Amino acid sequence: MSSLEKIGLSRQAFSISQKITEVDEWMHPQQQDRVKEVHPELSFLELNKRVALMHGKKEKTGFDQRRELLNTAGFDTLIGSSLQQRPAGVGLDDAPDACVACWTAERILSGFGVCVPESPTRDRKHLRVEIWR
């Protein structure tokens, strides 16, 4: 099997693909002042003072490191309760990802969010091709 034959969508990506399509159809340039795309791993990089985390989020060491970072950012109560009340089918790493996305949203609202790239290009719909951390 070639490496191209191994490329595919994760179960999570497949599950939200319809919602991604809906947002893409709904989105227009004026809404980008209110609607931001964040990526949990970029946000954890920022929360960790721009030092890359050496362990994956599904590894115990990586999960514990992310949880500790969130605890120091004030998410200790929220992360603890969200992990205890996790619905069936929700991954252990989903709660930290959601919390760090909230951390980034707060930074964006406070004027401290970081746009990647600093000067984004625009796509065919004239949307800025950017992600925030």
Backbone torsions as a table, in degrees:
resi	resn	phi	psi	omega
1	MET	NA	130.0	178.8
2	SER	-76.3	163.9	-180.0
3	SER	-64.4	-29.6	178.0
4	LEU	-68.5	-29.6	179.3
5	GLU	-73.2	-18.1	-179.4
6	LYS	-86.3	-11.7	-177.9
7	ILE	-73.1	134.3	179.2
8	GLY	-168.0	-180.0	178.2
9	LEU	-90.9	143.8	172.2
10	SER	-70.4	163.0	177.5
11	ARG	-59.0	-39.8	-179.8
12	GLN	-64.9	-45.3	179.8
13	ALA	-62.7	-42.3	178.6
14	PHE	-61.6	-40.7	-177.6
15	SER	-64.5	-30.5	-178.5
16	ILE	-104.5	6.6	-176.1
17	SER	-60.2	-37.0	178.7
18	GLN	-65.5	-40.6	179.1
19	LYS	-66.5	-38.3	177.0
20	ILE	-61.4	-43.1	178.2
21	THR	-62.3	-42.8	178.9
22	GLU	-61.5	-44.3	179.2
23	VAL	-65.5	-42.3	179.2
24	ASP	-60.3	-41.6	178.9
25	GLU	-68.7	-34.0	-177.7
26	TRP	-78.9	-31.2	-171.5
27	MET	-69.3	139.0	170.5
28	HIS	-142.7	162.8	-171.3
29	PRO	-52.8	-36.8	-178.2
30	GLN	-65.6	-26.1	-179.0
31	GLN	-78.3	-14.2	-178.5
32	GLN	-68.5	-11.7	173.5
33	ASP	-74.2	-21.2	-179.2
34	ARG	-111.3	-29.6	-175.3
35	VAL	-108.3	120.4	-177.3
36	LYS	-122.0	147.8	173.7
37	GLU	-100.3	130.9	177.2
38	VAL	-123.7	158.6	175.4
39	HIS	-127.1	124.9	-175.7
40	PRO	-53.4	-43.4	-177.0
41	GLU	-67.8	-34.8	174.2
42	LEU	-66.9	-37.2	178.0
43	SER	-67.2	-40.5	176.2
44	PHE	-64.9	-36.1	175.6
45	LEU	-58.1	-47.0	179.5
46	GLU	-65.4	-44.4	179.7
47	LEU	-62.7	-29.1	179.0
48	ASN	-91.7	29.0	177.6
49	LYS	57.5	39.1	177.0
50	ARG	62.3	29.5	173.8
51	VAL	-107.2	125.1	-177.8
52	ALA	-62.5	141.0	174.6
53	LEU	-80.8	131.9	-171.7
54	MET	-86.7	-11.4	-177.6
55	HIS	-121.2	143.2	179.2
56	GLY	-65.9	155.2	-176.1
57	LYS	-68.5	-18.5	179.4
58	LYS	-89.6	-10.1	174.5
59	GLU	-83.4	146.5	-178.9
60	LYS	-56.7	-45.2	-179.6
61	THR	-61.8	-43.6	179.8
62	GLY	-66.5	-42.6	177.4
63	PHE	-61.7	-47.2	-179.8
64	ASP	-61.7	-39.3	179.0
65	GLN	-64.1	-43.5	179.1
66	ARG	-65.1	-40.8	178.8
67	ARG	-63.8	-41.5	178.4
68	GLU	-63.4	-41.8	176.7
69	LEU	-59.4	-42.8	178.5
70	LEU	-67.3	-36.9	176.8
71	ASN	-59.9	-44.1	-179.7
72	THR	-69.4	-19.9	178.4
73	ALA	-91.5	5.1	175.8
74	GLY	94.3	13.2	-178.6
75	PHE	-101.0	15.1	-174.2
76	ASP	-59.3	-45.7	-179.4
77	THR	-68.4	-45.8	-178.4
78	LEU	-64.4	-45.5	-178.6
79	ILE	-65.5	-39.1	179.1
80	GLY	-63.5	-47.6	-178.4
81	SER	-70.6	-35.0	-179.8
82	SER	-68.9	-31.3	177.2
83	LEU	-73.7	-34.4	179.9
84	GLN	-73.5	-29.9	-175.6
85	GLN	-108.6	32.2	-176.0
86	ARG	-72.0	122.2	177.8
87	PRO	-67.4	157.8	176.5
88	ALA	-58.3	139.3	178.5
89	GLY	88.6	-7.9	178.4
90	VAL	-94.5	123.8	-177.8
91	GLY	-68.3	151.8	178.3
92	LEU	-57.9	-33.9	-178.0
93	ASP	-81.7	-6.9	-178.2
94	ASP	-68.9	-38.7	-179.2
95	ALA	-64.4	-48.9	176.6
96	PRO	-60.9	-38.4	177.9
97	ASP	-61.1	-43.7	179.4
98	ALA	-65.1	-40.9	-179.9
99	CYS	-65.0	-42.5	-178.4
100	VAL	-70.7	-28.1	173.8
101	ALA	-66.6	-38.3	175.4
102	CYS	-64.6	-39.9	177.4
103	TRP	-59.3	-43.3	178.7
104	THR	-67.2	-41.4	178.4
105	ALA	-58.6	-42.4	177.9
106	GLU	-62.5	-40.5	178.1
107	ARG	-65.0	-40.1	178.1
108	ILE	-61.9	-47.8	-179.9
109	LEU	-61.9	-31.9	-179.6
110	SER	-85.1	-3.2	-179.8
111	GLY	86.2	11.1	-178.4
112	PHE	-108.9	0.6	178.0
113	GLY	-64.8	152.4	-178.9
114	VAL	-114.4	123.8	178.9
115	CYS	-89.5	134.2	177.6
116	VAL	-122.6	121.2	-5.5
117	PRO	-76.1	168.8	-177.5
118	GLU	-61.1	-37.7	177.8
119	SER	-122.3	85.9	-174.5
120	PRO	-70.2	150.3	172.4
121	THR	-82.2	179.8	178.5
122	ARG	-120.0	148.7	179.7
123	ASP	-92.6	-169.8	-176.2
124	ARG	-63.3	-22.8	177.8
125	LYS	-95.6	8.5	-178.2
126	HIS	67.2	22.6	173.9
127	LEU	-82.9	141.3	174.4
128	ARG	-67.8	131.0	178.5
129	VAL	-89.1	92.6	-173.0
130	GLU	-144.8	160.0	173.9
131	ILE	-142.3	150.2	-173.3
132	TRP	-114.8	149.0	173.7
133	ARG	-136.4	NA	NA
